[in-house]
Amino acid sequence: MSLDCLFCKIVNREIPSEFLYEDDTYVVFKDIKPAAPVHLLLVPKKHIRCINDLTEEDRDILSGLFMVAKEMAKEQGVNESGYKLLFNVEKGGGQEIFHLHLHLIGGWKKN
């Protein structure tokens, strides 16, 4: 845990957030500035600063993140219509919160 990390504080319930999913390794909650009708943040409980800081020991955390994303897309009803999965890496890549997280974005109306 990083003492000044917003997502660590959310994970530890120091900052209130409604979890749509939680297990021993991950939490999922809605983005407060959604870019689409469905915009979820999938966050490992372990503090990992960003993709660049992953180690071999984090392999299972990363692969599990995609499995949680698959289930959340189904739960949110976007698994068949389509969705995006996005990591922002470092400031130049758009990362604002320096705790690894995956965006699940979708729910746009079909034409």
ZIWOBEL-V5303 format. One record per residue. RES is the residue in three letters. SS is DSSP state (helix for helix, strand for strand, loop for the rest). Layout:
# ZIWOBEL-V5303
res:RES ss:SS
res:RES ss:SS
This chain:
# ZIWOBEL-V5303
res:MET ss:loop
res:SER ss:loop
res:LEU ss:loop
res:ASP ss:loop
res:CYS ss:loop
res:LEU ss:helix
res:PHE ss:helix
res:CYS ss:helix
res:LYS ss:helix
res:ILE ss:helix
res:VAL ss:helix
res:ASN ss:loop
res:ARG ss:loop
res:GLU ss:loop
res:ILE ss:loop
res:PRO ss:loop
res:SER ss:loop
res:GLU ss:loop
res:PHE ss:loop
res:LEU ss:loop
res:TYR ss:strand
res:GLU ss:strand
res:ASP ss:loop
res:ASP ss:loop
res:THR ss:loop
res:TYR ss:strand
res:VAL ss:strand
res:VAL ss:strand
res:PHE ss:strand
res:LYS ss:strand
res:ASP ss:loop
res:ILE ss:loop
res:LYS ss:loop
res:PRO ss:loop
res:ALA ss:loop
res:ALA ss:loop
res:PRO ss:loop
res:VAL ss:strand
res:HIS ss:strand
res:LEU ss:strand
res:LEU ss:strand
res:LEU ss:strand
res:VAL ss:strand
res:PRO ss:strand
res:LYS ss:loop
res:LYS ss:loop
res:HIS ss:loop
res:ILE ss:loop
res:ARG ss:loop
res:CYS ss:loop
res:ILE ss:helix
res:ASN ss:helix
res:ASP ss:helix
res:LEU ss:loop
res:THR ss:loop
res:GLU ss:helix
res:GLU ss:helix
res:ASP ss:helix
res:ARG ss:helix
res:ASP ss:helix
res:ILE ss:helix
res:LEU ss:helix
res:SER ss:helix
res:GLY ss:helix
res:LEU ss:helix
res:PHE ss:helix
res:MET ss:helix
res:VAL ss:helix
res:ALA ss:helix
res:LYS ss:helix
res:GLU ss:helix
res:MET ss:helix
res:ALA ss:helix
res:LYS ss:helix
res:GLU ss:helix
res:GLN ss:loop
res:GLY ss:loop
res:VAL ss:loop
res:ASN ss:loop
res:GLU ss:loop
res:SER ss:loop
res:GLY ss:loop
res:TYR ss:strand
res:LYS ss:strand
res:LEU ss:strand
res:LEU ss:strand
res:PHE ss:loop
res:ASN ss:loop
res:VAL ss:loop
res:GLU ss:loop
res:LYS ss:helix
res:GLY ss:helix
res:GLY ss:helix
res:GLY ss:loop
res:GLN ss:loop
res:GLU ss:loop
res:ILE ss:loop
res:PHE ss:loop
res:HIS ss:loop
res:LEU ss:loop
res:HIS ss:strand
res:LEU ss:strand
res:HIS ss:strand
res:LEU ss:strand
res:ILE ss:strand
res:GLY ss:strand
res:GLY ss:loop
res:TRP ss:loop
res:LYS ss:loop
res:LYS ss:loop
res:ASN ss:loop
